[in-house]
Amino acid sequence: MNIHDLEAFIAVVETGSIVGASARLNLTQPGVTRRIQNLEDGLATALLDRQSKPLKPTASGREAYEHGRRVLRSLEDLRAGVSPQGEVKGEFRLGVMPYLSDAALALPLDTLRAAFPQLTLRITSGWSPRLVEQVARSELDAVAVCLAEGLAPPDELVCDDLGAQSVLLVASPGLGVPKPAKLADLSRFAWVMNENGCGFRAFIRQSFEAARLPFQVGVEALSVDLRMSLVARGHGIGIVTPGAFADSRWRDKVEVIDCPDFKPQVRAWLLHRPPAGRLARPIAVFRDALIDGLKVPMPLVS
């Protein structure tokens, strides 16, 4: 088996196309195609579903991808010498869920880049269930996710507990949310939320359902700034991290809701497959910087 053929196959799976793989590897498209065919001939099986757009691996291809990723990672470890003092090079594929991106994509990434300037970072954003699947299948090297309290990450992963994470409930003063509010009061209003897959949205929905109260999402929006602007204009109750609230241009247009019997909370984790190899130090540096980045004090309730 040729390592270059394996690299081409992995690039196609991760980019979803021959064009994307050729750009990543600086090869012609026919060159990438030949390498894929060589690998399929060597393994005597089809690895790609060529009818799908974007290209997706077959069942055999998915298994080949997972094994191939570990092979390439081992080679990168070998090249780096796995020395505690060695210069770390190659890729670091990091997945971050949107809630943590406010904290993770600022100081922690700056710290990581400063400590390992030769390391190429590939950042993926997504919801926690999908990111956990990707790191378990070796599609990502490490992921920062949030899971509901009591929900443990998979046993086969190395799991660094980053602590409990809370969000602020915010609304326009003109919306008329009682002060203080009860859960039943909050159920009378629409909510401005992330899309399905957000751990906090699931937590809130489960809390309302457990209390036999309605939960209505009025607007779905991924952007924190857009959600805050919608909340400020009275479209519903929103949630926001303390850090995002402190930096928001809309903070003076909304008020923090005090609801003593309802405190949305999840637990943050940094997950990766063992062994970390050459990425052990980058993962540790990112973890420590992310923990510091999450230490934003909760503002006083208005």
Backbone torsions as a table, in degrees:
resi	resn	phi	psi	omega
1	MET	NA	136.8	-177.4
2	ASN	-96.5	128.2	-179.3
3	ILE	-61.8	-36.6	179.9
4	HIS	-64.3	-35.2	176.4
5	ASP	-65.2	-40.5	179.1
6	LEU	-65.0	-41.7	177.9
7	GLU	-61.0	-39.9	179.8
8	ALA	-65.2	-43.5	179.3
9	PHE	-61.5	-45.3	-179.5
10	ILE	-64.1	-38.4	178.5
11	ALA	-64.5	-38.3	178.1
12	VAL	-65.7	-43.7	179.4
13	VAL	-61.4	-42.5	-174.7
14	GLU	-78.1	-29.4	178.7
15	THR	-94.8	-20.1	179.2
16	GLY	81.3	8.4	-179.1
17	SER	-161.7	158.2	173.6
18	ILE	-66.3	-37.9	-179.5
19	VAL	-61.7	-46.9	-179.7
20	GLY	-64.1	-39.7	179.3
21	ALA	-66.2	-39.9	-179.9
22	SER	-64.8	-36.9	177.9
23	ALA	-68.1	-41.5	-179.8
24	ARG	-64.8	-41.6	-174.0
25	LEU	-92.4	-4.2	-177.1
26	ASN	57.9	45.5	177.5
27	LEU	-122.1	161.8	172.4
28	THR	-73.2	157.5	177.8
29	GLN	-62.0	-42.6	175.5
30	PRO	-60.7	-32.9	178.8
31	GLY	-65.8	-41.0	176.9
32	VAL	-64.9	-44.0	-179.7
33	THR	-59.6	-42.8	179.2
34	ARG	-62.1	-41.3	-179.6
35	ARG	-65.3	-38.7	177.5
36	ILE	-63.8	-44.0	-179.8
37	GLN	-64.4	-37.7	177.1
38	ASN	-60.6	-44.1	-178.9
39	LEU	-66.3	-42.4	178.8
40	GLU	-64.0	-39.0	177.8
41	ASP	-63.7	-41.5	-178.5
42	GLY	-66.4	-33.3	-179.2
43	LEU	-94.7	-7.5	178.5
44	ALA	58.1	41.6	178.1
45	THR	-159.1	153.3	175.6
46	ALA	-78.0	131.0	-177.3
47	LEU	-104.4	-18.8	-177.9
48	LEU	-124.0	140.7	171.8
49	ASP	-87.6	100.2	-173.3
50	ARG	-77.3	-3.6	176.3
51	GLN	-88.8	-14.7	-177.0
52	SER	-88.1	146.8	175.6
53	LYS	-130.7	112.9	0.5
54	PRO	-70.5	166.6	179.8
55	LEU	-59.9	136.6	179.0
56	LYS	-129.0	150.6	178.4
57	PRO	-73.7	149.6	170.3
58	THR	-72.9	-179.6	176.8
59	ALA	-59.8	-42.7	176.7
60	SER	-66.6	-36.8	179.3
61	GLY	-65.4	-36.7	177.9
62	ARG	-63.6	-42.3	178.4
63	GLU	-67.1	-40.3	178.3
64	ALA	-63.9	-36.9	179.1
65	TYR	-63.9	-46.8	-178.0
66	GLU	-62.6	-44.7	178.1
67	HIS	-67.1	-41.4	-178.2
68	GLY	-63.6	-38.4	178.7
69	ARG	-62.3	-40.7	179.4
70	ARG	-68.1	-35.3	176.9
71	VAL	-63.2	-48.2	-179.0
72	LEU	-65.1	-36.1	178.1
73	ARG	-65.4	-39.7	178.1
74	SER	-63.9	-39.1	178.0
75	LEU	-65.3	-40.0	177.5
76	GLU	-64.3	-38.6	175.9
77	ASP	-61.8	-41.2	-179.7
78	LEU	-64.5	-43.4	179.6
79	ARG	-63.5	-38.1	-179.8
80	ALA	-75.6	-12.4	179.6
81	GLY	77.6	-2.3	-178.1
82	VAL	44.9	39.7	-179.9
83	SER	-93.2	133.7	178.6
84	PRO	-56.5	-26.4	-178.6
85	GLN	-104.3	1.3	-177.3
86	GLY	-74.8	156.3	178.3
87	GLU	-79.4	126.9	-176.9
88	VAL	-88.2	124.9	179.5
89	LYS	-126.0	-177.4	178.3
90	GLY	90.4	-160.1	-176.7
91	GLU	-97.8	148.2	168.1
92	PHE	-128.9	106.2	-176.9
93	ARG	-94.2	109.7	-171.3
94	LEU	-117.2	129.2	175.9
95	GLY	-106.4	135.2	-178.5
96	VAL	-134.8	128.6	176.9
97	MET	-76.3	153.8	-173.2
98	PRO	-54.4	-40.5	-178.5
99	TYR	-57.6	-40.1	-177.1
100	LEU	-84.9	-10.5	-175.0
101	SER	-65.1	-30.5	177.9
102	ASP	-59.6	-40.3	-179.4
103	ALA	-85.4	-34.9	-171.2
104	ALA	-81.2	-30.3	-171.9
105	LEU	-95.1	16.7	176.3
106	ALA	-116.7	-105.9	-175.7
107	LEU	-58.1	-44.0	-179.2
108	PRO	-57.8	-41.4	179.1
109	LEU	-70.5	-36.4	175.7
110	ASP	-61.7	-42.9	178.6
111	THR	-63.2	-42.4	-179.6
112	LEU	-64.4	-44.2	-179.4
113	ARG	-66.0	-37.9	-179.9
114	ALA	-68.1	-37.5	-178.0
115	ALA	-77.0	-30.3	-175.8
116	PHE	-135.1	72.8	-175.1
117	PRO	-64.8	-21.3	-179.2
118	GLN	-89.2	-0.1	-177.7
119	LEU	-89.9	129.4	177.3
120	THR	-90.8	119.1	-178.9
121	LEU	-93.5	131.3	173.8
122	ARG	-121.2	107.6	-172.8
123	ILE	-98.5	129.7	177.1
124	THR	-118.8	134.4	175.3
125	SER	-107.1	140.8	179.5
126	GLY	-176.9	173.2	179.2
127	TRP	-79.5	155.4	-172.0
128	SER	-55.2	-47.2	-178.3
129	PRO	-57.4	-42.1	-180.0
130	ARG	-67.8	-42.0	-179.3
131	LEU	-64.8	-38.9	178.4
132	VAL	-62.5	-41.9	177.1
133	GLU	-61.7	-42.2	-176.5
134	GLN	-66.6	-40.5	179.9
135	VAL	-72.9	-32.7	177.8
136	ALA	-65.9	-30.4	179.8
137	ARG	-94.2	9.4	178.8
138	SER	67.5	18.5	174.4
139	GLU	-76.4	-24.7	175.6
140	LEU	-128.2	151.2	-179.3
141	ASP	-83.0	-34.5	179.0
142	ALA	-157.0	152.2	179.0
143	VAL	-137.8	143.9	173.0
144	ALA	-108.1	115.6	-172.5
145	VAL	-134.5	168.0	173.4
146	CYS	-123.1	132.2	178.5
147	LEU	-125.3	149.3	178.5
148	ALA	-59.7	147.2	178.7
149	GLU	-55.2	133.1	-179.5
150	GLY	91.9	-12.2	178.4
151	LEU	-95.3	111.4	-175.3
152	ALA	-88.5	146.2	174.6
153	PRO	-67.8	165.9	179.6
154	PRO	-58.6	142.7	-176.6
155	ASP	-63.7	-28.5	-175.0
156	GLU	-76.9	-4.8	-179.1
157	LEU	-101.6	151.3	169.5
158	VAL	-79.8	125.7	-170.4
159	CYS	-121.0	112.2	175.1
160	ASP	-99.0	116.3	-179.2
161	ASP	-77.2	117.8	-179.4
162	LEU	-93.8	-0.4	175.7
163	GLY	100.7	167.6	179.2
164	ALA	-70.9	140.9	-179.3
165	GLN	-123.3	132.6	179.8
166	SER	-116.2	160.2	175.2
167	VAL	-125.9	162.7	175.7
168	LEU	-94.5	141.3	169.4
169	LEU	-91.6	127.5	-176.9
170	VAL	-130.9	152.3	178.8
171	ALA	-156.7	160.2	173.8
172	SER	-69.8	139.6	177.0
173	PRO	-56.5	-30.4	-179.1
174	GLY	-75.1	-8.3	-178.7
175	LEU	-73.7	-25.5	175.6
176	GLY	83.0	31.4	177.0
177	VAL	-72.6	130.0	-178.3
178	PRO	-58.7	153.7	178.1
179	LYS	-126.7	115.9	-12.3
180	PRO	-71.9	167.0	-177.7
181	ALA	-108.2	152.8	171.0
182	LYS	-105.2	165.5	179.9
183	LEU	-58.4	-38.7	178.9
184	ALA	-63.6	-33.6	177.2
185	ASP	-65.0	-43.3	-177.4
186	LEU	-65.6	-28.7	-177.4
187	SER	-69.8	-12.4	-179.1
188	ARG	-83.3	-7.6	-176.1
189	PHE	-113.5	154.4	171.9
190	ALA	-75.1	162.1	-178.6
191	TRP	-121.9	146.7	173.9
192	VAL	-105.2	110.8	-167.6
193	MET	-132.3	166.5	166.9
194	ASN	-66.4	171.2	175.7
195	GLU	-70.4	167.5	175.1
196	ASN	-57.1	139.8	-175.7
197	GLY	117.2	-19.5	176.8
198	CYS	-71.7	127.7	-179.4
199	GLY	-60.6	-37.7	-179.4
200	PHE	-68.6	-38.9	177.9
201	ARG	-61.9	-43.0	178.6
202	ALA	-63.1	-42.2	179.4
203	PHE	-60.5	-45.9	-177.8
204	ILE	-65.3	-45.6	179.4
205	ARG	-59.5	-45.4	-179.7
206	GLN	-62.7	-37.3	179.7
207	SER	-65.4	-42.3	179.7
208	PHE	-68.5	-42.0	-179.8
209	GLU	-64.3	-38.7	178.8
210	ALA	-63.2	-31.4	178.8
211	ALA	-90.6	5.4	-178.7
212	ARG	57.3	44.3	179.2
213	LEU	-119.2	149.6	179.0
214	PRO	-74.3	148.5	176.3
215	PHE	-131.0	113.7	-175.6
216	GLN	-115.9	122.4	173.2
217	VAL	-91.3	116.1	-179.7
218	GLY	-83.8	-39.6	-178.1
219	VAL	-140.7	136.2	171.1
220	GLU	-106.4	131.4	178.0
221	ALA	-154.9	136.6	-177.2
222	LEU	-83.6	-34.9	-176.2
223	SER	-71.9	130.4	177.9
224	VAL	-62.8	-43.6	-178.7
225	ASP	-62.7	-41.3	179.0
226	LEU	-65.6	-43.3	179.0
227	ARG	-61.1	-43.1	179.7
228	MET	-63.9	-38.0	179.2
229	SER	-67.3	-38.0	177.8
230	LEU	-66.7	-40.8	176.6
231	VAL	-63.3	-43.8	-179.3
232	ALA	-61.5	-29.7	-179.8
233	ARG	-89.2	7.3	172.5
234	GLY	85.6	22.3	-178.1
235	HIS	-83.6	-6.2	177.7
236	GLY	152.4	-177.1	176.9
237	ILE	-84.6	140.5	179.0
238	GLY	-126.2	169.4	172.7
239	ILE	-122.0	147.7	-178.3
240	VAL	-153.5	146.1	176.8
241	THR	-71.8	154.4	177.4
242	PRO	-56.6	-39.6	-179.8
243	GLY	-65.4	-45.0	179.5
244	ALA	-65.9	-36.1	177.7
245	PHE	-63.7	-44.8	-178.6
246	ALA	-62.0	-32.8	-177.1
247	ASP	-92.9	-7.0	-172.5
248	SER	-75.1	139.7	175.7
249	ARG	-74.7	-9.2	-178.9
250	TRP	-99.9	4.4	-172.2
251	ARG	-61.3	-31.8	-180.0
252	ASP	-80.8	-6.7	-179.8
253	LYS	-98.8	-3.6	-179.4
254	VAL	-128.6	166.5	175.8
255	GLU	-126.8	148.1	177.8
256	VAL	-80.6	129.7	-177.2
257	ILE	-87.1	131.4	175.0
258	ASP	-95.3	114.4	177.5
259	CYS	-131.7	89.6	-173.0
260	PRO	-56.3	-30.9	-176.6
261	ASP	-95.6	12.4	-178.6
262	PHE	-148.4	106.9	-179.7
263	LYS	-127.1	91.3	-179.3
264	PRO	-56.2	128.6	-176.0
265	GLN	-152.3	139.4	173.5
266	VAL	-133.8	177.3	179.1
267	ARG	-116.4	133.2	-179.3
268	ALA	-92.8	143.6	-179.1
269	TRP	-137.3	149.4	166.5
270	LEU	-113.4	120.7	-172.3
271	LEU	-120.1	143.0	172.4
272	HIS	-155.5	159.8	177.9
273	ARG	-81.4	145.1	173.1
274	PRO	-86.8	151.2	-8.2
275	PRO	-83.8	156.6	-179.6
276	ALA	-76.3	-25.3	177.9
277	GLY	58.0	-131.5	-176.0
278	ARG	-65.5	-17.1	-178.3
279	LEU	-92.6	5.6	-178.3
280	ALA	-59.1	-46.8	-179.2
281	ARG	-70.2	-45.0	175.6
282	PRO	-58.6	-39.9	178.4
283	ILE	-63.5	-41.9	-180.0
284	ALA	-66.0	-41.3	179.3
285	VAL	-64.0	-44.9	179.4
286	PHE	-63.9	-42.4	179.7
287	ARG	-59.0	-49.3	-177.3
288	ASP	-64.6	-39.6	179.6
289	ALA	-69.0	-35.6	178.8
290	LEU	-67.9	-40.1	176.8
291	ILE	-58.8	-43.7	177.8
292	ASP	-63.8	-40.1	-178.6
293	GLY	-66.7	-25.0	-179.8
294	LEU	-83.6	-7.3	-178.8
295	LYS	-85.0	68.3	177.4
296	VAL	-108.3	124.6	-176.9
297	PRO	-65.4	145.0	176.3
298	MET	-72.9	131.6	178.9
299	PRO	-71.3	160.6	178.5
300	LEU	-69.3	143.4	178.1
301	VAL	-74.0	134.8	-178.6
302	SER	-74.3	NA	NA
